[in-house]
Amino acid sequence: MNTEIKTLGQLKASGYTPKSIQQELADNLRARIKSGAPTFEGLLGYEHTVIPDVERALLSGHSINLLGLRGQAKTRLARKMTGLLDEWVPVVEGSEINDDPMSPISFQAKALIAEHGDDTPVAWLHRDDRFFEKLATPDVTVADLIGDVDPIKAANLKLSYADERVIHFGMIPRAHRCIFVLNELPDLQARIQVALFGILQEKEIQIRGFKLRLPIEAQFVFTANPEDYTNRGSIVTPLKDRIGSQILTHYPHSLTVAKAITQQEVKPREADQNIHIPELARDILEQIGFEARRSEYIDAKSGVSARMSITAFENLISTAERRMLINAQDKTTLRMSDFLGIIAAINGKVELVYEGEQEGAEQISLHLINQSVKTLFPKYFPEIKKLERKDAEGPYDRLLGWFYSDNDLFLEDGLPEDVYQDTLRSVPRLEDLVDEFQSDCAPEDKYFMMEFLLWGLEVHKKLNKYRTLEGFQFKDGLGNLFVEM
């Protein structure tokens, strides 16, 4: 549209035709799909699941309930819908509820047009300003969402409370011709949910017992967490019946998608250029989230947010950066021991069940790291089976034999790069195993892979790993000695 238009008469002459926000979203979505352009950019992993469901709902003109656990990009998906709106839409200048000049609904706008006719001033509203969001909390009132009688306005204008001119509109009327997102819908008190019935179905509002016909055209998007249905509240059945489409969201289905999401969300820093990140380190980090979601120590109903991987990755990089600064070095590479730095990021992102609480949050976080190593180990080195023939020689026997001969390896957390590399190379056969089974391993990844091999042997109970205040010690345990005997 031509934003130079300033009056209702000019708007009429331009051929402008009013349309509802549902029509607007559907028309623009049709054009987007026909052009082959992505509907919602940046929502990785939803291309064949959630996004097609949302597209169908918008084409149908439905209100939407996005149902999923925390950290599944529900609010982000709703925010992305603004990209399907027209860039500019005309409004009656001064209107509280974004009245369309060609189809006004408020008393104020109708009176203004009746008085000024084609000279009624027109303003323009950008699509970025057509997004309203409210978190449903127990203290939210009908006045907040719908509106209330303003006694001061009634007194000044000498009007009855039944006159619509004394109404102070709430958020939903002010979201007329906009996208309105109500997050965590089950947290909203049932009596407040009931107040939404009329808006969704009959296009009318009731304030203080007075009914007002107000055909508000907002695109409603609700979000809800399945956990809320039992722990904190529920969505009343008649309201669910009035919501057009309920769409289930989900966590990433693969490591590849999870890594892409984390890489997209982590803000780049200047120090990152000096820290080499092996691809295996990224895999381990994302695998932690997958392990957490199926761990017996963690409440599956609560979910494990994708934000955990993002904050954990930031902590992982900061751990390496801190070591680099302490040693006054210009460059460094991530190490397995750096994963201890992400425990603080994991602790606050998972809800432990009783057994997990007994173990302790820090122990569970370390357990998740170890489980990730155990899961990924067979992709890089020969699988370690629980039952092995006693007379069969395994690929790790010579390496383990060195530890069985009363030798141990201590890796201090803050070792400079050259000392760290020399310490790993001092273990016979360790580098040879990496060269043998990971022959295409990049030179800069080799030492991470060597340390990963040691962690893998420990999680398979071939070695013991002890944590001290300064670092990790790898040595043969009593259990291995008894086996040898």
C-alpha positions as CSV (number, residue, x, y, z in Angstrom):
1,M,0.0,0.0,0.0
2,N,1.0,3.6,-0.5
3,T,1.7,5.0,2.9
4,E,1.6,8.5,1.5
5,I,-2.2,8.3,1.8
6,K,-3.4,10.5,4.6
7,T,-7.2,10.6,4.4
8,L,-10.1,8.2,4.1
9,G,-11.0,9.8,0.7
10,Q,-7.5,9.1,-0.7
11,L,-7.7,5.5,0.7
12,K,-11.1,4.9,-1.1
13,A,-9.6,6.3,-4.4
14,S,-6.7,3.9,-4.1
15,G,-8.9,0.9,-4.4
16,Y,-8.2,-0.4,-1.0
17,T,-10.4,-3.3,0.2
18,P,-10.6,-4.2,3.9
19,K,-9.9,-7.7,4.9
20,S,-9.7,-9.6,8.2
21,I,-6.3,-10.6,9.6
22,Q,-7.2,-14.2,8.9
23,Q,-7.7,-13.4,5.2
24,E,-4.5,-11.4,5.2
25,L,-2.5,-14.2,6.7
26,A,-4.0,-16.8,4.4
27,D,-3.5,-14.7,1.2
28,N,0.1,-13.9,2.0
29,L,0.8,-17.6,3.0
30,R,-0.6,-18.8,-0.4
31,A,1.7,-16.4,-2.2
32,R,4.6,-17.5,0.0
33,I,4.0,-21.2,-0.7
34,K,3.5,-20.7,-4.5
35,S,6.8,-18.8,-4.6
36,G,8.6,-21.7,-2.9
37,A,10.0,-19.4,-0.2
38,P,10.1,-20.8,3.4
39,T,7.1,-19.8,5.5
40,F,9.0,-19.7,8.8
41,E,12.7,-19.3,8.6
42,G,15.0,-20.4,11.5
43,L,12.6,-23.0,12.9
44,L,14.8,-26.0,12.2
45,G,13.4,-29.5,12.5
46,Y,9.8,-28.4,12.0
47,E,9.8,-28.4,8.2
48,H,7.9,-31.7,7.9
49,T,6.0,-31.7,11.1
50,V,4.9,-28.5,12.9
51,I,5.1,-26.0,10.1
52,P,2.7,-27.9,7.7
53,D,0.2,-28.1,10.5
54,V,0.5,-24.3,11.2
55,E,0.1,-23.6,7.5
56,R,-3.0,-25.6,7.3
57,A,-4.4,-23.9,10.4
58,L,-3.7,-20.4,8.9
59,L,-5.2,-21.3,5.5
60,S,-8.3,-22.4,7.4
61,G,-8.5,-19.2,9.4
62,H,-8.2,-21.0,12.7
63,S,-7.1,-19.9,16.1
64,I,-4.1,-22.0,17.2
65,N,-3.0,-23.8,20.4
66,L,0.7,-24.8,20.3
67,L,1.0,-27.7,22.8
68,G,4.5,-28.8,23.8
69,L,7.1,-29.0,26.5
70,R,9.3,-26.0,27.4
71,G,12.0,-24.9,25.0
72,Q,10.3,-26.1,21.8
73,A,10.1,-22.6,20.1
74,K,6.4,-22.2,20.6
75,T,6.6,-18.4,21.2
76,R,9.2,-18.0,18.4
77,L,6.9,-19.7,16.0
78,A,4.1,-17.3,16.9
79,R,6.4,-14.3,16.5
80,K,7.4,-15.5,13.1
81,M,3.8,-15.2,11.9
82,T,4.2,-11.4,11.7
83,G,6.2,-12.1,8.5
84,L,3.0,-13.2,6.9
85,L,1.2,-9.9,7.5
86,D,1.1,-7.0,5.0
87,E,3.9,-4.6,5.7
88,W,1.6,-1.7,6.3
89,V,-2.1,-1.5,7.0
90,P,-4.2,1.7,7.3
91,V,-5.9,2.7,10.6
92,V,-8.1,5.5,11.7
93,E,-5.6,8.0,13.2
94,G,-6.0,8.1,17.0
95,S,-8.0,4.9,17.2
96,E,-7.3,2.8,20.4
97,I,-8.1,-0.5,18.7
98,N,-6.6,-0.1,15.2
99,D,-9.9,0.5,13.5
100,D,-9.8,-0.1,9.7
101,P,-10.9,3.2,8.1
102,M,-13.2,1.3,5.7
103,S,-14.6,-1.0,8.4
104,P,-14.5,0.7,11.8
105,I,-15.8,-1.2,14.9
106,S,-15.3,1.2,17.8
107,F,-17.7,4.1,18.7
108,Q,-14.8,6.5,18.6
109,A,-13.8,5.7,15.0
110,K,-17.4,5.6,13.8
111,A,-18.1,9.0,15.3
112,L,-14.9,10.4,13.8
113,I,-15.7,9.2,10.3
114,A,-19.3,10.5,10.7
115,E,-18.0,13.9,11.5
116,H,-15.1,14.2,9.0
117,G,-16.2,11.9,6.2
118,D,-13.5,11.5,3.5
119,D,-11.3,14.0,5.4
120,T,-10.9,11.5,8.3
121,P,-7.2,11.2,8.9
122,V,-5.5,7.9,8.2
123,A,-2.3,6.5,9.8
124,W,-0.3,3.5,8.9
125,L,0.6,0.5,11.2
126,H,3.7,-1.6,10.5
127,R,3.5,-5.4,10.8
128,D,6.1,-5.4,13.5
129,D,3.7,-3.4,15.7
130,R,0.9,-5.9,15.2
131,F,2.1,-8.5,17.7
132,F,0.8,-8.6,21.2
133,E,2.0,-11.1,23.8
134,K,0.8,-11.9,27.3
135,L,1.9,-14.5,29.8
136,A,-1.0,-16.1,31.5
137,T,-0.4,-15.9,35.3
138,P,-2.9,-16.4,38.1
139,D,-3.1,-12.7,38.8
140,V,-4.3,-11.8,35.2
141,T,-7.8,-10.3,35.3
142,V,-10.7,-9.8,32.9
143,A,-9.9,-6.1,32.9
144,D,-6.3,-6.8,31.7
145,L,-7.4,-8.9,28.8
146,I,-10.8,-7.5,27.8
147,G,-11.3,-4.1,29.6
148,D,-13.2,-2.4,32.3
149,V,-15.4,0.6,33.0
150,D,-13.4,3.8,33.5
151,P,-15.3,5.8,36.3
152,I,-13.3,8.9,35.7
153,K,-14.2,8.9,32.0
154,A,-17.8,8.3,32.9
155,A,-17.8,11.2,35.3
156,N,-16.1,13.6,32.9
157,L,-18.4,12.8,30.0
158,K,-21.5,12.4,32.3
159,L,-22.3,9.1,30.8
160,S,-23.9,5.9,32.1
161,Y,-21.7,2.9,32.8
162,A,-23.7,1.1,30.1
163,D,-22.3,3.5,27.4
164,E,-19.5,2.0,25.5
165,R,-17.6,5.3,25.5
166,V,-16.7,4.8,29.2
167,I,-14.9,1.5,28.5
168,H,-11.1,1.3,29.0
169,F,-10.1,-1.5,26.5
170,G,-7.9,-4.3,27.6
171,M,-5.2,-6.1,25.6
172,I,-7.4,-8.2,23.3
173,P,-9.5,-5.3,21.9
174,R,-6.2,-3.4,21.4
175,A,-4.9,-6.4,19.4
176,H,-7.7,-5.9,16.8
177,R,-6.2,-6.8,13.4
178,C,-3.1,-8.1,15.2
179,I,-1.6,-11.4,16.3
180,F,-2.4,-12.0,20.0
181,V,-0.3,-14.6,21.8
182,L,-1.4,-15.9,25.2
183,N,1.4,-18.0,26.7
184,E,0.9,-20.8,29.2
185,L,-2.9,-20.8,28.8
186,P,-3.6,-23.5,31.5
187,D,-2.2,-21.1,34.1
188,L,-5.0,-18.7,33.4
189,Q,-7.8,-19.0,36.0
190,A,-10.9,-20.9,34.7
191,R,-13.2,-17.9,35.2
192,I,-10.8,-15.8,33.0
193,Q,-10.8,-18.5,30.3
194,V,-14.6,-18.4,30.3
195,A,-14.4,-14.7,29.5
196,L,-12.7,-15.6,26.2
197,F,-15.7,-17.6,24.9
198,G,-17.6,-14.6,23.5
199,I,-14.6,-13.1,21.8
200,L,-13.6,-16.4,20.0
201,Q,-17.1,-17.4,19.0
202,E,-19.7,-14.6,19.1
203,K,-17.4,-11.6,18.5
204,E,-18.8,-9.8,21.6
205,I,-17.5,-8.8,25.0
206,Q,-19.1,-8.4,28.3
207,I,-17.9,-5.8,30.9
208,R,-19.5,-5.4,34.3
209,G,-22.6,-7.2,33.0
210,F,-23.0,-5.0,29.9
211,K,-22.8,-6.8,26.6
212,L,-21.1,-5.0,23.7
213,R,-21.0,-6.2,20.1
214,L,-17.4,-5.7,19.1
215,P,-16.3,-7.9,16.1
216,I,-12.6,-8.1,17.1
217,E,-10.5,-9.7,14.5
218,A,-7.4,-10.9,16.2
219,Q,-5.3,-14.0,15.2
220,F,-5.2,-15.9,18.5
221,V,-2.2,-18.1,19.2
222,F,-2.2,-19.9,22.6
223,T,0.7,-21.9,24.0
224,A,0.5,-24.6,26.6
225,N,2.7,-27.2,28.3
226,P,1.2,-30.7,28.8
227,E,2.7,-30.7,32.3
228,D,0.4,-27.8,33.2
229,Y,-2.7,-29.9,32.7
230,T,-2.0,-31.8,35.9
231,N,0.4,-29.7,38.0
232,R,-1.0,-26.2,37.8
233,G,-4.2,-25.9,35.9
234,S,-6.1,-27.0,32.8
235,I,-7.8,-25.5,29.7
236,V,-11.5,-25.6,30.2
237,T,-13.3,-27.8,27.7
238,P,-15.5,-25.2,26.1
239,L,-12.5,-23.0,25.4
240,K,-10.6,-25.9,23.8
241,D,-13.6,-26.6,21.7
242,R,-13.5,-23.0,20.3
243,I,-9.7,-23.2,19.4
244,G,-9.5,-24.2,15.8
245,S,-6.3,-26.2,15.7
246,Q,-4.2,-27.8,18.4
247,I,-0.6,-28.4,17.1
248,L,1.9,-30.5,18.9
249,T,5.5,-29.3,19.0
250,H,8.6,-31.5,19.7
251,Y,12.3,-31.5,20.4
252,P,14.9,-32.1,17.6
253,H,14.8,-35.7,16.3
254,S,18.5,-35.9,15.3
255,L,21.9,-34.7,16.4
256,T,22.3,-32.9,13.1
257,V,19.2,-30.7,13.7
258,A,20.1,-30.1,17.3
259,K,23.6,-28.9,16.4
260,A,22.2,-26.6,13.7
261,I,19.7,-25.1,16.2
262,T,22.5,-24.5,18.8
263,Q,24.8,-23.0,16.2
264,Q,22.0,-20.7,15.0
265,E,21.1,-19.5,18.5
266,V,24.6,-19.0,20.1
267,K,25.8,-15.5,19.7
268,P,29.2,-15.3,18.1
269,R,32.0,-13.8,20.2
270,E,35.4,-12.5,19.2
271,A,37.2,-15.1,21.4
272,D,35.5,-18.0,19.5
273,Q,37.8,-17.5,16.5
274,N,40.7,-18.6,18.7
275,I,39.1,-21.7,20.1
276,H,39.0,-24.8,17.9
277,I,35.8,-26.9,18.4
278,P,36.0,-30.5,17.2
279,E,32.9,-31.8,15.6
280,L,32.8,-34.6,18.1
281,A,32.6,-32.0,20.9
282,R,29.4,-30.6,19.3
283,D,28.0,-34.1,19.0
284,I,28.7,-34.9,22.7
285,L,27.1,-31.6,23.8
286,E,23.9,-32.3,21.9
287,Q,23.8,-35.9,22.9
288,I,23.6,-34.7,26.5
289,G,20.1,-33.3,25.8
290,F,19.0,-36.6,24.2
291,E,20.3,-38.5,27.2
292,A,18.6,-36.2,29.6
293,R,15.2,-36.6,27.9
294,R,15.3,-40.4,28.4
295,S,17.1,-40.5,31.8
296,E,15.4,-42.3,34.6
297,Y,16.7,-39.5,37.0
298,I,14.9,-36.7,35.1
299,D,11.2,-35.9,35.0
300,A,10.2,-36.6,31.4
301,K,7.0,-34.7,31.8
302,S,8.9,-31.5,32.5
303,G,11.0,-31.8,29.4
304,V,14.6,-30.6,28.7
305,S,14.6,-27.3,27.0
306,A,16.7,-26.7,23.8
307,R,18.0,-23.7,25.8
308,M,20.1,-26.2,27.8
309,S,22.3,-27.0,24.8
310,I,22.7,-23.3,24.0
311,T,23.8,-22.2,27.4
312,A,25.9,-25.3,27.9
313,F,27.7,-24.6,24.6
314,E,28.4,-21.0,25.8
315,N,29.8,-22.3,29.0
316,L,31.9,-24.9,27.2
317,I,33.5,-22.2,25.1
318,S,34.0,-19.9,28.1
319,T,35.8,-22.8,29.9
320,A,38.3,-23.1,27.1
321,E,38.6,-19.3,26.9
322,R,39.3,-19.0,30.6
323,R,42.1,-21.6,30.4
324,M,43.6,-19.8,27.4
325,L,43.6,-16.5,29.3
326,I,45.2,-18.0,32.4
327,N,48.0,-19.5,30.3
328,A,48.4,-16.3,28.2
329,Q,48.0,-18.2,25.0
330,D,46.5,-17.0,21.7
331,K,44.8,-20.2,20.7
332,T,43.4,-23.4,22.3
333,T,41.3,-26.5,21.5
334,L,38.4,-27.8,23.4
335,R,39.1,-30.7,25.7
336,M,36.9,-33.4,27.3
337,S,37.7,-32.0,30.7
338,D,36.1,-28.7,29.6
339,F,32.8,-30.4,29.8
340,L,32.9,-30.0,33.5
341,G,32.3,-26.3,32.9
342,I,28.8,-27.0,31.5
343,I,27.5,-28.6,34.7
344,A,26.2,-25.2,36.0
345,A,24.3,-24.8,32.7
346,I,22.7,-28.3,33.0
347,N,21.7,-28.1,36.7
348,G,19.1,-25.4,36.3
349,K,17.6,-26.8,33.1
350,V,16.5,-30.3,34.3
351,E,13.8,-31.3,36.9
352,L,15.0,-34.3,38.9
353,V,12.8,-37.0,40.1
354,Y,13.3,-38.4,43.7
355,E,16.1,-40.8,42.7
356,G,17.9,-37.9,40.9
357,E,17.6,-35.7,44.0
358,Q,19.1,-38.4,46.1
359,E,22.1,-38.6,43.7
360,G,22.5,-34.9,43.6
361,A,22.2,-32.4,40.6
362,E,26.0,-32.3,40.0
363,Q,26.3,-36.1,39.9
364,I,23.4,-36.4,37.5
365,S,25.0,-33.8,35.2
366,L,28.3,-35.7,35.2
367,H,26.3,-38.9,34.6
368,L,24.7,-37.4,31.5
369,I,28.1,-36.3,30.1
370,N,29.4,-39.9,30.6
371,Q,26.3,-41.4,29.0
372,S,26.8,-39.2,26.0
373,V,30.3,-40.5,25.6
374,K,29.1,-44.0,26.0
375,T,26.5,-43.6,23.3
376,L,28.8,-42.0,20.8
377,F,31.9,-44.2,21.5
378,P,31.0,-47.1,19.1
379,K,30.8,-44.6,16.2
380,Y,34.5,-43.9,16.5
381,F,36.2,-46.9,18.1
382,P,35.6,-50.6,18.3
383,E,32.6,-51.5,20.5
384,I,33.4,-52.7,24.0
385,K,31.1,-55.6,24.8
386,K,30.2,-56.7,28.3
387,L,31.0,-60.3,27.7
388,E,34.3,-61.0,25.9
389,R,36.3,-64.2,25.4
390,K,39.1,-64.4,27.9
391,D,41.6,-65.7,25.3
392,A,40.7,-63.1,22.7
393,E,43.0,-60.1,22.3
394,G,41.1,-56.9,22.1
395,P,42.3,-53.6,20.4
396,Y,42.7,-51.9,23.8
397,D,44.6,-54.6,25.7
398,R,48.1,-53.0,25.2
399,L,46.8,-49.6,26.3
400,L,45.0,-51.1,29.3
401,G,48.1,-53.2,30.1
402,W,50.0,-50.0,30.7
403,F,47.5,-48.8,33.3
404,Y,47.4,-52.3,34.8
405,S,51.2,-52.1,35.4
406,D,50.6,-49.5,38.1
407,N,50.8,-46.5,35.8
408,D,48.3,-43.6,35.8
409,L,47.6,-40.4,33.9
410,F,46.7,-37.1,35.5
411,L,45.3,-34.4,33.3
412,E,45.2,-31.1,35.1
413,D,42.3,-28.8,33.9
414,G,44.5,-25.8,33.3
415,L,47.5,-27.4,31.4
416,P,49.0,-25.3,28.6
417,E,48.5,-26.7,25.1
418,D,52.0,-28.1,24.7
419,V,52.0,-29.8,28.1
420,Y,48.5,-31.2,27.6
421,Q,49.6,-32.8,24.3
422,D,52.8,-34.2,25.7
423,T,51.0,-35.7,28.6
424,L,48.6,-37.5,26.4
425,R,51.4,-38.7,24.1
426,S,53.2,-40.1,27.1
427,V,50.6,-42.9,27.3
428,P,51.8,-45.8,25.1
429,R,49.4,-47.0,22.3
430,L,46.9,-44.1,22.9
431,E,47.9,-42.1,19.9
432,D,48.3,-45.3,17.8
433,L,44.7,-46.3,18.4
434,V,43.5,-42.9,17.2
435,D,45.6,-43.2,14.1
436,E,44.4,-46.7,13.5
437,F,40.7,-46.3,13.9
438,Q,40.4,-42.6,13.1
439,S,42.9,-42.3,10.2
440,D,41.1,-39.3,8.7
441,C,41.0,-37.4,12.0
442,A,42.2,-33.8,11.5
443,P,45.5,-33.0,13.4
444,E,43.8,-30.4,15.5
445,D,41.2,-32.9,16.6
446,K,43.6,-35.7,17.5
447,Y,44.2,-34.8,21.2
448,F,40.5,-34.4,21.9
449,M,39.9,-37.8,20.3
450,M,42.7,-39.3,22.5
451,E,41.0,-37.9,25.6
452,F,37.6,-39.1,24.4
453,L,39.1,-42.6,24.0
454,L,40.1,-42.6,27.7
455,W,36.7,-41.4,28.8
456,G,35.1,-44.1,26.6
457,L,37.2,-46.8,28.3
458,E,36.2,-45.4,31.7
459,V,32.4,-45.4,31.0
460,H,32.8,-49.0,29.9
461,K,34.5,-49.8,33.2
462,K,37.9,-50.7,31.6
463,L,39.5,-47.8,33.5
464,N,38.7,-45.7,36.5
465,K,38.5,-42.0,36.4
466,Y,38.9,-39.9,39.5
467,R,38.0,-36.3,39.8
468,T,40.3,-34.1,42.0
469,L,40.2,-30.4,42.6
470,E,42.8,-29.9,39.9
471,G,41.8,-32.3,37.2
472,F,41.2,-36.0,36.2
473,Q,43.2,-39.0,37.1
474,F,42.9,-42.2,34.9
475,K,44.2,-45.4,36.4
476,D,43.4,-49.1,36.8
477,G,40.8,-49.8,39.4
478,L,40.7,-52.7,41.9
479,G,37.9,-54.2,39.9
480,N,40.2,-54.6,36.9
481,L,42.9,-56.1,39.0
482,F,40.6,-58.8,40.3
483,V,39.5,-59.6,36.8
484,E,43.2,-60.0,35.7
485,M,43.8,-62.2,38.7
